[in-house]
Amino acid sequence: MLRTIGRRLLFLMPTLIGLSILLFAWVRALPGGPAVALLGEKATPDAVARVNELYGFDRPILEQYFIWVGRLLQGDFGTSIQTNRPVVEEFFRRFPATIELSVLALIFAVGVGIPLGYWAARRHGKFTDHASVVLSLVGITIPVFFLAFILKYVFAVQLGWLPSDGRQNPRIDATHPTGFYVWDGIITGEFDAAWDAILHLVLPALALGTIPLAIIVRITRASVLEVQNADYVRTGRAKGVGASTLRSRFILRNAMLPVITTIGLQTGLLISGAVLTETVFAFPGIGSFLARAIFTRDFPVLQGFIIFIAIAYALINLAVDVSYSFIDPRVRVQ
């Protein structure tokens, strides 16, 4: 197991090197160069020259790349143009918010998606099955930002049941030792702050988790349909294996491998795809900060955050691969 993890981490290095080359080339390939893209087309030659000298854009390309990579290896991802703070500091200030949002969205998607997909497969060809297929198609096709606006308008503006934006009510004076507002409220005993943080998470989590929910429903349904007609399931029925044992140990467990793969992929997409959701709900996570960085042309933030997200995505997929051996012993043997 440890050898497999070490091998996968080793294979991660070429991916990160390729990503660094693409990010470096992308910034340098901007029309007029990165200095003109940052200052605007009306920038004076003196201003462009000062920016080029400040960020080292006037040096040879290879020298710029190796200097930049050397700083990355030392943990220096540059300084944000928006806030004049280190990119690493800005990332870890906002990462807990995105993690909380992604975890709640994933709980919603998995907690509803797997039972609904299994129920649809058990009712194959009936109304429940057809309804789940139609609803999953609708969930996949609705744009995230459109659903976010609808949820915000209905439940926050019209009904007033839930907060419309932000991460916590500014009138609540809460302490945040870890940056995870829900957890902070629990460990400090400020349960009103924890509950308020959960209420602020509900609408963005529903919007963000809808597409993964729809995909998990379809994958679970298809996988269960395939497994429940397998030879070993029919043999188990013929030998008189109990229905509950048959469902839990024969059908659902063997149907979980493609579902776990889908959950892992969707988890990575939740972290990287929170830009629109966080922007609509003014949620102070890495997604909304990335959106601001795009509009303000904050290249250090864009480059640093993309690398951080890529590392998180790779580690999530590694965790999914490791989980295979616990679900299916045949993977462990191989």
TAFEN-V574597 format. One record per residue. N is the residue number from 1. PHI is phi in whole degrees, 0 to 359 (999 if undefined). Layout:
# TAFEN-V574597
n->N phi->PHI
n->N phi->PHI
This chain:
# TAFEN-V574597
n->1 phi->999
n->2 phi->295
n->3 phi->296
n->4 phi->296
n->5 phi->296
n->6 phi->298
n->7 phi->295
n->8 phi->294
n->9 phi->294
n->10 phi->293
n->11 phi->291
n->12 phi->290
n->13 phi->299
n->14 phi->301
n->15 phi->296
n->16 phi->292
n->17 phi->296
n->18 phi->297
n->19 phi->295
n->20 phi->296
n->21 phi->295
n->22 phi->295
n->23 phi->296
n->24 phi->298
n->25 phi->292
n->26 phi->298
n->27 phi->295
n->28 phi->286
n->29 phi->270
n->30 phi->296
n->31 phi->304
n->32 phi->81
n->33 phi->92
n->34 phi->296
n->35 phi->294
n->36 phi->294
n->37 phi->296
n->38 phi->283
n->39 phi->272
n->40 phi->105
n->41 phi->292
n->42 phi->268
n->43 phi->292
n->44 phi->283
n->45 phi->302
n->46 phi->296
n->47 phi->294
n->48 phi->297
n->49 phi->296
n->50 phi->294
n->51 phi->293
n->52 phi->300
n->53 phi->289
n->54 phi->295
n->55 phi->262
n->56 phi->77
n->57 phi->287
n->58 phi->271
n->59 phi->271
n->60 phi->303
n->61 phi->301
n->62 phi->297
n->63 phi->296
n->64 phi->299
n->65 phi->296
n->66 phi->291
n->67 phi->296
n->68 phi->296
n->69 phi->296
n->70 phi->300
n->71 phi->292
n->72 phi->298
n->73 phi->296
n->74 phi->271
n->75 phi->86
n->76 phi->260
n->77 phi->262
n->78 phi->95
n->79 phi->240
n->80 phi->294
n->81 phi->289
n->82 phi->289
n->83 phi->249
n->84 phi->62
n->85 phi->246
n->86 phi->301
n->87 phi->298
n->88 phi->299
n->89 phi->296
n->90 phi->296
n->91 phi->296
n->92 phi->286
n->93 phi->288
n->94 phi->256
n->95 phi->299
n->96 phi->303
n->97 phi->296
n->98 phi->292
n->99 phi->295
n->100 phi->301
n->101 phi->297
n->102 phi->293
n->103 phi->295
n->104 phi->294
n->105 phi->297
n->106 phi->290
n->107 phi->300
n->108 phi->298
n->109 phi->293
n->110 phi->284
n->111 phi->296
n->112 phi->262
n->113 phi->292
n->114 phi->294
n->115 phi->299
n->116 phi->292
n->117 phi->295
n->118 phi->293
n->119 phi->297
n->120 phi->296
n->121 phi->294
n->122 phi->293
n->123 phi->253
n->124 phi->303
n->125 phi->87
n->126 phi->261
n->127 phi->299
n->128 phi->300
n->129 phi->296
n->130 phi->296
n->131 phi->295
n->132 phi->295
n->133 phi->295
n->134 phi->296
n->135 phi->295
n->136 phi->293
n->137 phi->296
n->138 phi->297
n->139 phi->297
n->140 phi->287
n->141 phi->276
n->142 phi->288
n->143 phi->297
n->144 phi->298
n->145 phi->295
n->146 phi->293
n->147 phi->296
n->148 phi->298
n->149 phi->296
n->150 phi->295
n->151 phi->299
n->152 phi->295
n->153 phi->292
n->154 phi->286
n->155 phi->271
n->156 phi->257
n->157 phi->276
n->158 phi->283
n->159 phi->271
n->160 phi->69
n->161 phi->282
n->162 phi->228
n->163 phi->295
n->164 phi->266
n->165 phi->201
n->166 phi->80
n->167 phi->249
n->168 phi->198
n->169 phi->297
n->170 phi->296
n->171 phi->282
n->172 phi->273
n->173 phi->267
n->174 phi->246
n->175 phi->263
n->176 phi->228
n->177 phi->290
n->178 phi->251
n->179 phi->92
n->180 phi->268
n->181 phi->299
n->182 phi->294
n->183 phi->295
n->184 phi->300
n->185 phi->296
n->186 phi->286
n->187 phi->286
n->188 phi->266
n->189 phi->79
n->190 phi->268
n->191 phi->291
n->192 phi->294
n->193 phi->292
n->194 phi->296
n->195 phi->293
n->196 phi->296
n->197 phi->295
n->198 phi->296
n->199 phi->299
n->200 phi->290
n->201 phi->273
n->202 phi->299
n->203 phi->296
n->204 phi->297
n->205 phi->291
n->206 phi->297
n->207 phi->295
n->208 phi->288
n->209 phi->271
n->210 phi->293
n->211 phi->295
n->212 phi->302
n->213 phi->301
n->214 phi->298
n->215 phi->292
n->216 phi->295
n->217 phi->300
n->218 phi->292
n->219 phi->293
n->220 phi->298
n->221 phi->301
n->222 phi->295
n->223 phi->291
n->224 phi->293
n->225 phi->300
n->226 phi->290
n->227 phi->286
n->228 phi->291
n->229 phi->255
n->230 phi->287
n->231 phi->296
n->232 phi->291
n->233 phi->288
n->234 phi->296
n->235 phi->295
n->236 phi->298
n->237 phi->296
n->238 phi->295
n->239 phi->276
n->240 phi->84
n->241 phi->295
n->242 phi->300
n->243 phi->297
n->244 phi->294
n->245 phi->295
n->246 phi->298
n->247 phi->289
n->248 phi->280
n->249 phi->265
n->250 phi->262
n->251 phi->267
n->252 phi->295
n->253 phi->294
n->254 phi->286
n->255 phi->273
n->256 phi->280
n->257 phi->301
n->258 phi->295
n->259 phi->292
n->260 phi->297
n->261 phi->301
n->262 phi->297
n->263 phi->298
n->264 phi->298
n->265 phi->296
n->266 phi->291
n->267 phi->296
n->268 phi->298
n->269 phi->290
n->270 phi->297
n->271 phi->293
n->272 phi->276
n->273 phi->258
n->274 phi->275
n->275 phi->298
n->276 phi->292
n->277 phi->297
n->278 phi->293
n->279 phi->292
n->280 phi->296
n->281 phi->265
n->282 phi->49
n->283 phi->271
n->284 phi->280
n->285 phi->251
n->286 phi->289
n->287 phi->294
n->288 phi->294
n->289 phi->291
n->290 phi->297
n->291 phi->299
n->292 phi->296
n->293 phi->295
n->294 phi->295
n->295 phi->288
n->296 phi->266
n->297 phi->57
n->298 phi->273
n->299 phi->295
n->300 phi->301
n->301 phi->294
n->302 phi->300
n->303 phi->295
n->304 phi->294
n->305 phi->294
n->306 phi->297
n->307 phi->295
n->308 phi->300
n->309 phi->295
n->310 phi->297
n->311 phi->297
n->312 phi->298
n->313 phi->297
n->314 phi->295
n->315 phi->293
n->316 phi->296
n->317 phi->295
n->318 phi->296
n->319 phi->298
n->320 phi->296
n->321 phi->298
n->322 phi->294
n->323 phi->293
n->324 phi->303
n->325 phi->293
n->326 phi->274
n->327 phi->275
n->328 phi->234
n->329 phi->301
n->330 phi->297
n->331 phi->294
n->332 phi->297
n->333 phi->295
n->334 phi->297
